[in-house]
Amino acid sequence: MDMELYKGRPADVSKRLEKEIKVYDLLDELGIEFERTDHVKADTMEACREIDKVLDCFICKNLFLCNRQKTKFYLLMMEGDKVFKTKDLSSQINSARLSFASPEAMEKYLNISPGSVSVMGLMNDTDNKVQLLVDRPVVESEMLGCHPCVNTSSLKMKTADVFEKFLPAVHHQPIIVDLPEYHEEVV
């Protein structure tokens, strides 16, 4: 992958999807500075690690989850290499039986397809049907990497801007969670 880092939105948006352009419009409107790189479809954590190197920060792993009844939806932001076990999260948010939500629910609430899940999708959740959950190390990081609702570009911005400007603007209040670190046992 041969990627470059650019400051701000692309000069030519004629070949960009409307949902991506809306992200750039909102970030500009909120005065949030960001850097961007374009790349081939990033749908694996390996591809994201390559992008991390260009951005010089980690791209959050974003999981779209729901309860068993499919009445509550959650967007979990966590470090990309961290192992996720539903039981660790279920007890913290008092929701038994978490599972991955359907691609249809993801499209309905966030206007995002699988592989492109991002905190930026919360701008499309105008009815606040999705609760944002954030693992503490993400909040404590200086910079944050995410997709602009498509997985062919990635953004780097100050974490504080996401939590102090973006989230209030899209009317979402995060719940901070503490997911444990799992270390493989050496035999």
Backbone as a printed PyTorch tensor [residue, N CA C, xyz], in Angstrom:
tensor([[[  0.8370,  -1.1880,   0.0000],
         [  0.0000,   0.0000,   0.0000],
         [  0.8790,   1.2470,   0.0000]],

        [[  0.6690,   2.1100,  -0.9510],
         [  1.4220,   3.3470,  -1.0200],
         [  0.4640,   4.4930,  -0.6720]],

        [[  0.5370,   4.9610,   0.5780],
         [ -0.4100,   5.9640,   1.0470],
         [  0.3060,   7.2480,   1.4250]],

        [[ -0.4070,   8.3590,   1.2490],
         [  0.0910,   9.6630,   1.6640],
         [ -0.8610,  10.2510,   2.6890]],

        [[ -0.3250,  11.1460,   3.4950],
         [ -1.1310,  11.8260,   4.5010],
         [ -1.4270,  13.2360,   4.0070]],

        [[ -2.7030,  13.5840,   4.0020],
         [ -3.1430,  14.9070,   3.5450],
         [ -3.7900,  15.6510,   4.6960]],

        [[ -3.7210,  16.9690,   4.6580],
         [ -4.3770,  17.7930,   5.6610],
         [ -5.7830,  18.1160,   5.1660]],

        [[ -6.7890,  17.7300,   5.9480],
         [ -8.1690,  18.0670,   5.6220],
         [ -8.8010,  17.2460,   4.5240]],

        [[ -9.9140,  17.7730,   4.0400],
         [-10.7500,  17.0750,   3.0600],
         [-10.0810,  17.0010,   1.6910]],

        [[-10.5060,  16.0500,   0.8540],
         [ -9.9660,  15.9770,  -0.4980],
         [-10.3990,  17.1960,  -1.3140]],

        [[ -9.5300,  17.6630,  -2.1930],
         [ -9.8520,  18.8120,  -3.0350],
         [-10.9700,  18.4660,  -4.0170]],

        [[-10.9410,  17.2520,  -4.5280],
         [-11.9600,  16.8100,  -5.4840],
         [-12.8200,  15.7470,  -4.8080]],

        [[-14.0840,  16.0630,  -4.5770],
         [-14.9790,  15.0980,  -3.9280],
         [-15.9580,  14.4720,  -4.9210]],

        [[-15.7290,  14.6790,  -6.1970],
         [-16.6640,  14.2070,  -7.2190],
         [-16.8230,  12.6800,  -7.2330]],

        [[-15.7930,  11.9540,  -6.8230],
         [-15.8810,  10.4890,  -6.8300],
         [-16.0690,   9.9190,  -5.4210]],

        [[-16.4490,  10.7690,  -4.4880],
         [-16.6510,  10.3480,  -3.0940],
         [-18.1410,  10.1340,  -2.8350]],

        [[-18.4510,   9.2250,  -1.9170],
         [-19.8400,   8.9910,  -1.5220],
         [-20.3460,  10.1660,  -0.6870]],

        [[-21.6340,  10.4170,  -0.7690],
         [-22.2570,  11.5140,  -0.0340],
         [-22.0130,  11.3900,   1.4770]],

        [[-22.0750,  10.1520,   2.0100],
         [-21.8870,   9.9910,   3.4570],
         [-20.4740,  10.3760,   3.8920]],

        [[-19.4910,  10.1700,   3.0330],
         [-18.1220,  10.5890,   3.3440],
         [-18.0140,  12.1180,   3.3040]],

        [[-18.5850,  12.7270,   2.3000],
         [-18.5430,  14.1880,   2.1700],
         [-19.2260,  14.8570,   3.3650]],

        [[-20.3370,  14.2600,   3.8360],
         [-21.0440,  14.7990,   5.0060],
         [-20.1470,  14.8230,   6.2460]],

        [[-19.2850,  13.8200,   6.3820],
         [-18.3450,  13.7970,   7.5090],
         [-17.3990,  14.9880,   7.4110]],

        [[-16.8170,  15.2000,   6.2290],
         [-15.8950,  16.3240,   6.0550],
         [-16.6070,  17.6540,   6.2950]],

        [[-17.8370,  17.7740,   5.8090],
         [-18.6010,  19.0070,   6.0080],
         [-18.8020,  19.2930,   7.4950]],

        [[-19.1860,  18.2640,   8.2500],
         [-19.4280,  18.4640,   9.6820],
         [-18.1350,  18.7840,  10.4300]],

        [[-17.0690,  18.0580,  10.1270],
         [-15.7950,  18.3340,  10.7960],
         [-15.3360,  19.7690,  10.5130]],

        [[-15.4820,  20.2160,   9.2700],
         [-15.1170,  21.5930,   8.9180],
         [-15.9990,  22.5910,   9.6670]],

        [[-17.2940,  22.3080,   9.7110],
         [-18.2550,  23.1860,  10.3930],
         [-17.9150,  23.3200,  11.8830]],

        [[-17.4560,  22.2150,  12.4810],
         [-17.1240,  22.2140,  13.9130],
         [-15.7090,  22.7190,  14.1880]],

        [[-14.9560,  23.0200,  13.1420],
         [-13.5900,  23.5010,  13.3220],
         [-12.6390,  22.4220,  13.8100]],

        [[-12.9230,  21.1670,  13.4550],
         [-12.0640,  20.0510,  13.8540],
         [-11.0500,  19.7920,  12.7480]],

        [[ -9.7830,  19.9800,  13.0780],
         [ -8.7170,  19.7150,  12.1130],
         [ -8.4630,  18.2160,  12.0530]],

        [[ -8.1660,  17.7380,  10.8590],
         [ -7.8830,  16.3120,  10.7040],
         [ -6.9290,  16.1010,   9.5450]],

        [[ -6.2580,  14.9670,   9.6030],
         [ -5.4290,  14.5150,   8.4980],
         [ -6.1180,  13.2830,   7.9220]],

        [[ -5.8440,  13.0090,   6.6460],
         [ -6.5580,  11.9490,   5.9510],
         [ -5.6110,  11.1940,   5.0440]],

        [[ -5.8580,   9.9110,   4.9140],
         [ -5.1670,   9.1040,   3.9180],
         [ -6.2000,   8.2660,   3.1860]],

        [[ -5.9830,   8.0800,   1.8980],
         [ -6.8530,   7.2440,   1.0800],
         [ -6.1320,   5.9270,   0.8320]],

        [[ -6.8770,   4.8560,   0.7230],
         [ -6.2780,   3.5240,   0.6130],
         [ -7.2770,   2.5410,   0.0320]],

        [[ -6.8020,   1.3420,  -0.2410],
         [ -7.7040,   0.2790,  -0.6590],
         [ -8.5970,  -0.0630,   0.5170]],

        [[ -9.6530,  -0.7720,   0.2320],
         [-10.6210,  -1.1410,   1.2670],
         [ -9.9100,  -1.7260,   2.4870]],

        [[-10.1540,  -1.1240,   3.6420],
         [ -9.5210,  -1.5850,   4.8880],
         [-10.5470,  -2.3730,   5.6880]],

        [[-10.6030,  -3.6750,   5.4590],
         [-11.6070,  -4.4650,   6.1560],
         [-11.0100,  -5.5530,   7.0460]],

        [[ -9.7050,  -5.4350,   7.3020],
         [ -9.0590,  -6.3420,   8.2590],
         [ -8.1930,  -5.5090,   9.1860]],

        [[ -7.9050,  -6.0450,  10.3520],
         [ -7.0390,  -5.3250,  11.2930],
         [ -5.6170,  -5.2430,  10.7420]],

        [[ -5.2050,  -6.1950,   9.8890],
         [ -3.8810,  -6.1380,   9.2810],
         [ -3.7820,  -4.9060,   8.3690]],

        [[ -4.8150,  -4.6950,   7.5600],
         [ -4.8350,  -3.5160,   6.6880],
         [ -4.8300,  -2.2470,   7.5360]],

        [[ -5.5730,  -2.2710,   8.6370],
         [ -5.6220,  -1.1020,   9.5260],
         [ -4.2600,  -0.8220,  10.1580]],

        [[ -3.4890,  -1.8620,  10.4510],
         [ -2.1510,  -1.6510,  11.0310],
         [ -1.2510,  -0.8920,  10.0520]],

        [[ -1.3760,  -1.1940,   8.7560],
         [ -0.6130,  -0.4660,   7.7500],
         [ -1.0280,   1.0100,   7.7350]],

        [[ -2.3190,   1.2390,   7.8470],
         [ -2.8450,   2.6070,   7.8660],
         [ -2.4010,   3.3150,   9.1440]],

        [[ -2.3960,   2.5780,  10.2670],
         [ -1.9210,   3.1420,  11.5540],
         [ -0.5310,   3.7530,  11.3930]],

        [[  0.3260,   3.0400,  10.6460],
         [  1.7030,   3.5180,  10.4590],
         [  1.7190,   4.8570,   9.7230]],

        [[  0.8640,   4.9960,   8.7140],
         [  0.7990,   6.2420,   7.9450],
         [  0.2220,   7.3620,   8.8070]],

        [[ -0.8450,   7.0450,   9.5530],
         [ -1.4870,   8.0510,  10.4010],
         [ -0.6620,   8.3610,  11.6510]],

        [[  0.2030,   7.4510,  12.0330],
         [  0.9770,   7.5620,  13.2640],
         [  0.0550,   7.6100,  14.4870]],

        [[ -0.9840,   6.8060,  14.4340],
         [ -1.8770,   6.5880,  15.5750],
         [ -2.6530,   5.3180,  15.2660]],

        [[ -3.3920,   4.8020,  16.2270],
         [ -4.1280,   3.5790,  15.9510],
         [ -5.5590,   3.8950,  15.5100]],

        [[ -6.0450,   3.0830,  14.5880],
         [ -7.4380,   3.1680,  14.1760],
         [ -8.2320,   2.3380,  15.1690]],

        [[ -9.2810,   2.9220,  15.7000],
         [-10.1120,   2.2060,  16.6640],
         [-10.7950,   1.0130,  16.0140]],

        [[-10.8870,  -0.0590,  16.8090],
         [-11.7450,  -1.1680,  16.4150],
         [-13.1370,  -0.7260,  16.8620]],

        [[-14.0900,  -0.7560,  15.9570],
         [-15.4520,  -0.3360,  16.2640],
         [-16.3790,  -1.5210,  16.0690]],

        [[-17.0840,  -1.8850,  17.1120],
         [-17.9940,  -3.0200,  17.0490],
         [-19.4160,  -2.5180,  17.2360]],

        [[-20.3080,  -2.9540,  16.3650],
         [-21.7170,  -2.5750,  16.4580],
         [-22.4590,  -3.7510,  17.0780]],

        [[-22.9710,  -3.5470,  18.2750],
         [-23.5410,  -4.6150,  19.0850],
         [-25.0060,  -4.3410,  19.4100]],

        [[-25.6970,  -5.3880,  19.8580],
         [-27.0770,  -5.2190,  20.3200],
         [-27.3660,  -6.2330,  21.4210]],

        [[-28.4520,  -5.9700,  22.1510],
         [-28.8790,  -6.9300,  23.1580],
         [-29.6420,  -8.0720,  22.4670]],

        [[-29.9950,  -9.0880,  23.2280],
         [-30.6370, -10.2670,  22.6430],
         [-31.9670,  -9.9130,  21.9620]],

        [[-32.7030,  -8.9820,  22.5670],
         [-34.0040,  -8.6040,  22.0290],
         [-33.8920,  -7.6690,  20.8150]],

        [[-32.6870,  -7.2250,  20.5210],
         [-32.4300,  -6.2740,  19.4290],
         [-33.2030,  -4.9720,  19.6210]],

        [[-33.2730,  -4.5470,  20.8870],
         [-33.9600,  -3.2910,  21.2240],
         [-32.9750,  -2.2130,  21.6410]],

        [[-31.7450,  -2.6070,  21.9880],
         [-30.7140,  -1.6450,  22.3590],
         [-29.4890,  -1.9090,  21.5000]],

        [[-28.9270,  -0.8120,  20.9620],
         [-27.7690,  -0.9200,  20.0810],
         [-26.6120,  -0.1250,  20.6640]],

        [[-25.4090,  -0.6520,  20.4640],
         [-24.2050,  -0.0640,  21.0390],
         [-23.1110,   0.0140,  19.9810]],

        [[-22.3580,   1.0910,  20.0200],
         [-21.1430,   1.2130,  19.2240],
         [-19.9900,   1.2180,  20.2070]],

        [[-19.1490,   0.1920,  20.1500],
         [-18.0100,   0.0690,  21.0510],
         [-16.7420,   0.4710,  20.3310]],

        [[-16.0290,   1.4460,  20.9020],
         [-14.7180,   1.8630,  20.3860],
         [-13.6530,   1.2980,  21.3050]],

        [[-12.6870,   0.5870,  20.7110],
         [-11.6060,   0.0120,  21.5050],
         [-10.3430,  -0.0350,  20.6640]],

        [[ -9.2150,  -0.2940,  21.3170],
         [ -7.9560,  -0.4090,  20.5950],
         [ -8.0210,  -1.6070,  19.6510]],

        [[ -7.4140,  -1.4510,  18.4900],
         [ -7.5090,  -2.4500,  17.4420],
         [ -7.0220,  -3.8380,  17.7850]],

        [[ -5.9620,  -3.9430,  18.5680],
         [ -5.3950,  -5.2570,  18.8630],
         [ -5.9560,  -5.9010,  20.1260]],

        [[ -6.8450,  -5.2210,  20.8040],
         [ -7.3830,  -5.7430,  22.0530],
         [ -8.4090,  -6.8350,  21.7700]],

        [[ -8.3780,  -7.8860,  22.5830],
         [ -9.3380,  -8.9800,  22.4600],
         [-10.6450,  -8.5570,  23.1320]],

        [[-11.7550,  -8.8380,  22.4650],
         [-13.0660,  -8.4810,  23.0050],
         [-13.8390,  -9.7290,  23.3910]],

        [[-14.3350,  -9.7470,  24.6240],
         [-15.2080, -10.8140,  25.1020],
         [-16.4730, -10.1470,  25.6220]],

        [[-17.6180, -10.5720,  25.1020],
         [-18.8760,  -9.9030,  25.4360],
         [-19.1510,  -9.8840,  26.9320]],

        [[-18.7520, -10.9270,  27.6530],
         [-19.0410, -10.9780,  29.0940],
         [-18.3830,  -9.8190,  29.8450]],

        [[-17.2370,  -9.3510,  29.3660],
         [-16.5390,  -8.2480,  30.0290],
         [-17.3250,  -6.9440,  29.9120]],

        [[-18.0500,  -6.7990,  28.8430],
         [-18.8120,  -5.5810,  28.6080],
         [-20.2280,  -5.6840,  29.1760]],

        [[-20.8410,  -6.8400,  29.0270],
         [-22.2280,  -7.0330,  29.4630],
         [-22.4420,  -6.6190,  30.9100]],

        [[-21.5490,  -7.0180,  31.7810],
         [-21.7130,  -6.7090,  33.2030],
         [-21.5770,  -5.2120,  33.4680]],

        [[-20.7660,  -4.5170,  32.6880],
         [-20.5500,  -3.0810,  32.9140],
         [-21.7240,  -2.2230,  32.4590]],

        [[-22.4910,  -2.7220,  31.4920],
         [-23.6060,  -1.9130,  30.9880],
         [-24.9620,  -2.5390,  31.3170]],

        [[-24.9450,  -3.5520,  32.1760],
         [-26.1770,  -4.2330,  32.6100],
         [-27.0260,  -4.7110,  31.4350]],

        [[-26.3840,  -5.4030,  30.5260],
         [-27.0850,  -5.9490,  29.3740],
         [-26.5840,  -7.3560,  29.1180]],

        [[-27.4450,  -8.3120,  29.3920],
         [-27.0570,  -9.6990,  29.1620],
         [-27.1020, -10.0110,  27.6760]],

        [[-26.3090, -10.9660,  27.2920],
         [-26.3470, -11.5150,  25.9570],
         [-26.1360, -10.5110,  24.8390]],

        [[-25.0180,  -9.8570,  24.8260],
         [-24.6770,  -8.9650,  23.7210],
         [-24.2300,  -9.7980,  22.5330]],

        [[-24.5690,  -9.3240,  21.3530],
         [-24.0910,  -9.9710,  20.1290],
         [-23.8870,  -8.8980,  19.0720]],

        [[-23.3400,  -9.3070,  17.9400],
         [-23.1500,  -8.3550,  16.8540],
         [-24.4980,  -8.0400,  16.2270]],

        [[-24.7380,  -6.7750,  15.9910],
         [-25.9840,  -6.3480,  15.3560],
         [-25.9030,  -6.6200,  13.8610]],

        [[-27.0290,  -6.6580,  13.2460],
         [-27.0950,  -6.9790,  11.8120],
         [-26.5840,  -5.8280,  10.9460]],

        [[-26.1070,  -6.1680,   9.7470],
         [-25.7250,  -5.1160,   8.7970],
         [-26.8960,  -4.1770,   8.4800]],

        [[-28.1110,  -4.7130,   8.5000],
         [-29.2950,  -3.8910,   8.2290],
         [-29.4890,  -2.8360,   9.3200]],

        [[-29.3030,  -3.2230,  10.5830],
         [-29.4220,  -2.2550,  11.6840],
         [-28.3020,  -1.2180,  11.6060]],

        [[-27.1140,  -1.6540,  11.2320],
         [-25.9750,  -0.7500,  11.0860],
         [-26.2730,   0.3100,  10.0210]],

        [[-26.8290,  -0.1360,   8.9150],
         [-27.1850,   0.7730,   7.8180],
         [-28.3190,   1.7050,   8.2590]],

        [[-29.2990,   1.1500,   8.9400],
         [-30.4720,   1.9290,   9.3680],
         [-30.1010,   3.0480,  10.3380]],

        [[-29.2980,   2.7270,  11.3580],
         [-29.0130,   3.7000,  12.4120],
         [-27.7860,   4.5680,  12.1370]],

        [[-26.7600,   3.9980,  11.4930],
         [-25.5030,   4.7310,  11.3170],
         [-25.1920,   5.0970,   9.8590]],

        [[-25.9710,   4.5590,   8.9200],
         [-25.7100,   4.7520,   7.4920],
         [-24.2890,   4.3100,   7.1350]],

        [[-23.9300,   3.1520,   7.6820],
         [-22.5950,   2.5830,   7.4710],
         [-22.7510,   1.1050,   7.1540]],

        [[-21.8760,   0.6000,   6.2920],
         [-21.8860,  -0.8260,   5.9890],
         [-20.7510,  -1.5100,   6.7520]],

        [[-20.8320,  -2.8290,   6.9300],
         [-19.7760,  -3.5430,   7.6440],
         [-18.3980,  -3.2400,   7.0550]],

        [[-17.4160,  -3.0880,   7.9470],
         [-16.0610,  -2.7570,   7.5370],
         [-15.7820,  -1.2630,   7.5760]],

        [[-16.8440,  -0.4690,   7.6700],
         [-16.7010,   0.9900,   7.6820],
         [-17.1660,   1.6030,   8.9930]],

        [[-17.4680,   0.7760,   9.9870],
         [-18.0320,   1.2660,  11.2420],
         [-17.0860,   2.2670,  11.8870]],

        [[-17.6580,   3.3720,  12.3430],
         [-16.8560,   4.4630,  12.8750],
         [-17.7150,   5.3430,  13.7700]],

        [[-17.0720,   5.9990,  14.7010],
         [-17.7490,   6.9680,  15.5570],
         [-18.4120,   8.0550,  14.7130]],

        [[-17.8810,   8.3260,  13.5240],
         [-18.4550,   9.3470,  12.6450],
         [-19.8830,   8.9970,  12.2350]],

        [[-20.2240,   7.7230,  12.2400],
         [-21.5810,   7.2960,  11.8870],
         [-22.6380,   7.8030,  12.8500]],

        [[-22.2270,   8.1890,  14.0570],
         [-23.2040,   8.6960,  15.0250],
         [-23.8580,   9.9870,  14.5520]],

        [[-23.2520,  10.6740,  13.6030],
         [-23.8850,  11.8710,  13.0490],
         [-25.1830,  11.5270,  12.3250]],

        [[-25.3410,  10.2710,  11.9240],
         [-26.5510,   9.8230,  11.2300],
         [-27.6030,   9.2580,  12.1810]],

        [[-27.2480,   9.0900,  13.4390],
         [-28.1630,   8.5450,  14.4450],
         [-28.9010,   9.6960,  15.1410]],

        [[-29.7590,  10.3620,  14.3930],
         [-30.4280,  11.5610,  14.9130],
         [-31.4580,  11.2470,  15.9950]],

        [[-31.9060,   9.9980,  16.0680],
         [-32.8740,   9.6140,  17.1070],
         [-32.1960,   8.9950,  18.3230]],

        [[-30.8720,   9.0190,  18.3730],
         [-30.0960,   8.4750,  19.4910],
         [-30.4990,   7.0460,  19.8700]],

        [[-30.5220,   6.1940,  18.8960],
         [-30.8310,   4.7740,  19.1300],
         [-29.5820,   3.9760,  19.4800]],

        [[-28.4060,   4.5680,  19.2480],
         [-27.1450,   3.8640,  19.4740],
         [-26.3960,   4.5220,  20.6300]],

        [[-26.0380,   3.7110,  21.6290],
         [-25.2500,   4.1940,  22.7650],
         [-23.7720,   3.9660,  22.4690]],

        [[-22.9800,   5.0170,  22.5860],
         [-21.5380,   4.9040,  22.3820],
         [-20.8800,   4.3940,  23.6530]],

        [[-20.0650,   3.3520,  23.5080],
         [-19.2640,   2.7890,  24.5890],
         [-17.8050,   2.9390,  24.1860]],

        [[-16.9820,   3.4210,  25.0930],
         [-15.5830,   3.6680,  24.7480],
         [-14.6810,   3.0460,  25.8020]],

        [[-13.7720,   2.1930,  25.3660],
         [-12.7980,   1.6150,  26.2760],
         [-11.8370,   2.7280,  26.7170]],

        [[-11.5450,   2.7800,  27.9900],
         [-10.7820,   3.8770,  28.5900],
         [ -9.4840,   4.2450,  27.8530]],

        [[ -8.6670,   3.2930,  27.3960],
         [ -7.4320,   3.6910,  26.6930],
         [ -7.6870,   4.5580,  25.4510]],

        [[ -8.8380,   4.4010,  24.8100],
         [ -9.1590,   5.2290,  23.6410],
         [ -9.3340,   6.6770,  24.0740]],

        [[-10.0830,   6.8850,  25.1300],
         [-10.3370,   8.2450,  25.6360],
         [ -9.0360,   8.8900,  26.0990]],

        [[ -8.1350,   8.0870,  26.6410],
         [ -6.8840,   8.6130,  27.1870],
         [ -5.8100,   8.8460,  26.1260]],

        [[ -6.0600,   8.4290,  24.8920],
         [ -5.0670,   8.6300,  23.8330],
         [ -5.1360,  10.0650,  23.3080]],

        [[ -4.0130,  10.5600,  22.8350],
         [ -3.9620,  11.9370,  22.3260],
         [ -4.6450,  12.0530,  20.9650]],

        [[ -4.4030,  11.0670,  20.1070],
         [ -4.9420,  11.0920,  18.7460],
         [ -5.7930,   9.8490,  18.5040]],

        [[ -6.7090,   9.9850,  17.5590],
         [ -7.6320,   8.9060,  17.2730],
         [ -7.7370,   8.7340,  15.7550]],

        [[ -7.7730,   7.5050,  15.3020],
         [ -7.9470,   7.2180,  13.8870],
         [ -9.2840,   6.5410,  13.6570]],

        [[ -9.9780,   6.9590,  12.5910],
         [-11.2690,   6.3460,  12.2730],
         [-11.5700,   6.5450,  10.7950]],

        [[-12.5720,   5.8360,  10.3240],
         [-13.0150,   5.9830,   8.9410],
         [-14.0700,   7.0880,   8.8490]],

        [[-14.1380,   7.7930,   7.7220],
         [-15.1950,   8.7960,   7.5090],
         [-16.4450,   8.1430,   6.8900]],

        [[-16.9540,   7.0930,   7.5520],
         [-18.1470,   6.3390,   7.1280],
         [-17.9280,   5.5100,   5.8690]],

        [[-16.6980,   5.4270,   5.3830],
         [-16.3090,   4.5320,   4.2910],
         [-14.9420,   3.9620,   4.6700]],

        [[-14.6370,   2.7560,   4.1900],
         [-13.3540,   2.1620,   4.5900],
         [-12.2840,   2.2480,   3.5050]],

        [[-12.3740,   3.2940,   2.6880],
         [-11.3360,   3.5560,   1.6950],
         [-10.5750,   4.8410,   2.0120]],

        [[-10.8840,   5.4390,   3.1470],
         [-10.1650,   6.5970,   3.6840],
         [-10.1030,   6.4440,   5.1920]],

        [[ -9.1050,   7.0520,   5.7930],
         [ -8.9840,   7.0530,   7.2430],
         [ -8.5740,   8.4390,   7.7030]],

        [[ -9.0610,   8.8210,   8.8700],
         [ -8.8100,  10.1450,   9.4240],
         [ -8.0140,  10.0390,  10.7130]],

        [[ -7.2530,  11.0890,  10.9880],
         [ -6.5270,  11.2220,  12.2530],
         [ -6.9010,  12.5900,  12.8150]],

        [[ -7.3560,  12.5870,  14.0660],
         [ -7.7110,  13.8460,  14.7080],
         [ -7.4620,  13.7380,  16.2030]],

        [[ -7.5020,  14.8730,  16.8660],
         [ -7.3130,  14.8790,  18.3110],
         [ -8.5020,  14.1980,  18.9780]],

        [[ -8.1950,  13.2950,  19.8960],
         [ -9.2410,  12.6000,  20.6350],
         [-10.1310,  13.6090,  21.3550]],

        [[ -9.5250,  14.6410,  21.9180],
         [-10.2990,  15.6640,  22.6390],
         [-11.3260,  16.3130,  21.7240]],

        [[-10.9910,  16.5350,  20.4480],
         [-11.9460,  17.1320,  19.5150],
         [-13.1500,  16.2230,  19.2900]],

        [[-12.8990,  14.9240,  19.2320],
         [-14.0020,  13.9800,  19.0430],
         [-14.9370,  14.0260,  20.2470]],

        [[-14.3600,  14.0220,  21.4460],
         [-15.1830,  13.9530,  22.6560],
         [-15.7380,  15.3050,  23.1050]],

        [[-15.0390,  16.3940,  22.8080],
         [-15.4800,  17.7050,  23.2820],
         [-16.2260,  18.5230,  22.2310]],

        [[-16.0600,  18.1930,  20.9540],
         [-16.7370,  18.9490,  19.8850],
         [-17.7060,  18.0800,  19.0880]],

        [[-17.2040,  16.9600,  18.5400],
         [-18.0220,  16.1280,  17.6580],
         [-19.2050,  15.4950,  18.3970]],

        [[-18.9250,  14.7710,  19.4760],
         [-20.0110,  14.0590,  20.1610],
         [-21.0960,  14.9940,  20.6900]],

        [[-20.7520,  16.1220,  21.3310],
         [-21.8270,  17.0430,  21.7310],
         [-22.6320,  17.5630,  20.5300]],

        [[-21.9760,  17.7900,  19.4120],
         [-22.6640,  18.3030,  18.2210],
         [-23.6590,  17.2910,  17.6520]],

        [[-23.3580,  15.9920,  17.8040],
         [-24.2610,  14.9600,  17.2880],
         [-25.1230,  14.3660,  18.4080]],

        [[-25.0920,  15.0040,  19.5730],
         [-25.9500,  14.6620,  20.7160],
         [-25.7760,  13.2350,  21.2160]],

        [[-24.5230,  12.8360,  21.3790],
         [-24.2260,  11.5110,  21.9290],
         [-23.2770,  11.6560,  23.1190]],

        [[-23.6350,  11.0040,  24.1930],
         [-22.8410,  11.0100,  25.4180],
         [-22.2290,   9.6200,  25.5710]],

        [[-20.9120,   9.5130,  25.5970],
         [-20.2960,   8.1800,  25.6990],
         [-20.3530,   7.6270,  27.1160]],

        [[-20.3510,   6.3160,  27.2030],
         [-20.1530,   5.6100,  28.4640],
         [-18.7540,   5.0200,  28.3810]],

        [[-17.9220,   5.3420,  29.3760],
         [-16.5480,   4.8210,  29.4030],
         [-16.5660,   3.4590,  30.0860]],

        [[-15.9460,   2.4770,  29.4580],
         [-15.8750,   1.1270,  30.0070],
         [-14.4110,   0.7250,  30.1610]],

        [[-14.1860,  -0.2900,  30.9550],
         [-12.8330,  -0.7980,  31.1870],
         [-12.7780,  -2.2600,  30.7700]],

        [[-12.2630,  -2.4920,  29.5760],
         [-12.1230,  -3.8570,  29.0790],
         [-10.7490,  -4.3860,  29.4690]],

        [[-10.6990,  -5.6090,  29.9920],
         [ -9.4070,  -6.1530,  30.4270],
         [ -8.4870,  -6.4900,  29.2540]],

        [[ -7.2180,  -6.5190,  29.5660],
         [ -6.1960,  -6.9640,  28.6000],
         [ -6.0500,  -8.4670,  28.7740]],

        [[ -6.0630,  -9.1910,  27.6890],
         [ -5.8220, -10.6330,  27.7360],
         [ -4.4540, -10.8890,  27.1370]],

        [[ -3.6760, -11.6690,  27.8250],
         [ -2.3500, -12.0170,  27.3370],
         [ -2.3180, -13.5110,  27.0880]],

        [[ -1.7820, -13.8730,  25.9330],
         [ -1.6820, -15.2940,  25.6100],
         [ -0.6740, -15.9580,  26.5390]],

        [[ -1.0350, -17.1390,  27.0030],
         [ -0.1180, -17.8740,  27.8720],
         [  0.9550, -18.5420,  27.0040]],

        [[  2.1820, -18.4030,  27.4520],
         [  3.2810, -19.0530,  26.7320],
         [  3.4800, -20.4420,  27.3410]],

        [[  3.4490, -21.4650,  26.4940],
         [  3.5790, -22.8460,  26.9820],
         [  4.9670, -23.3490,  26.7370]]])
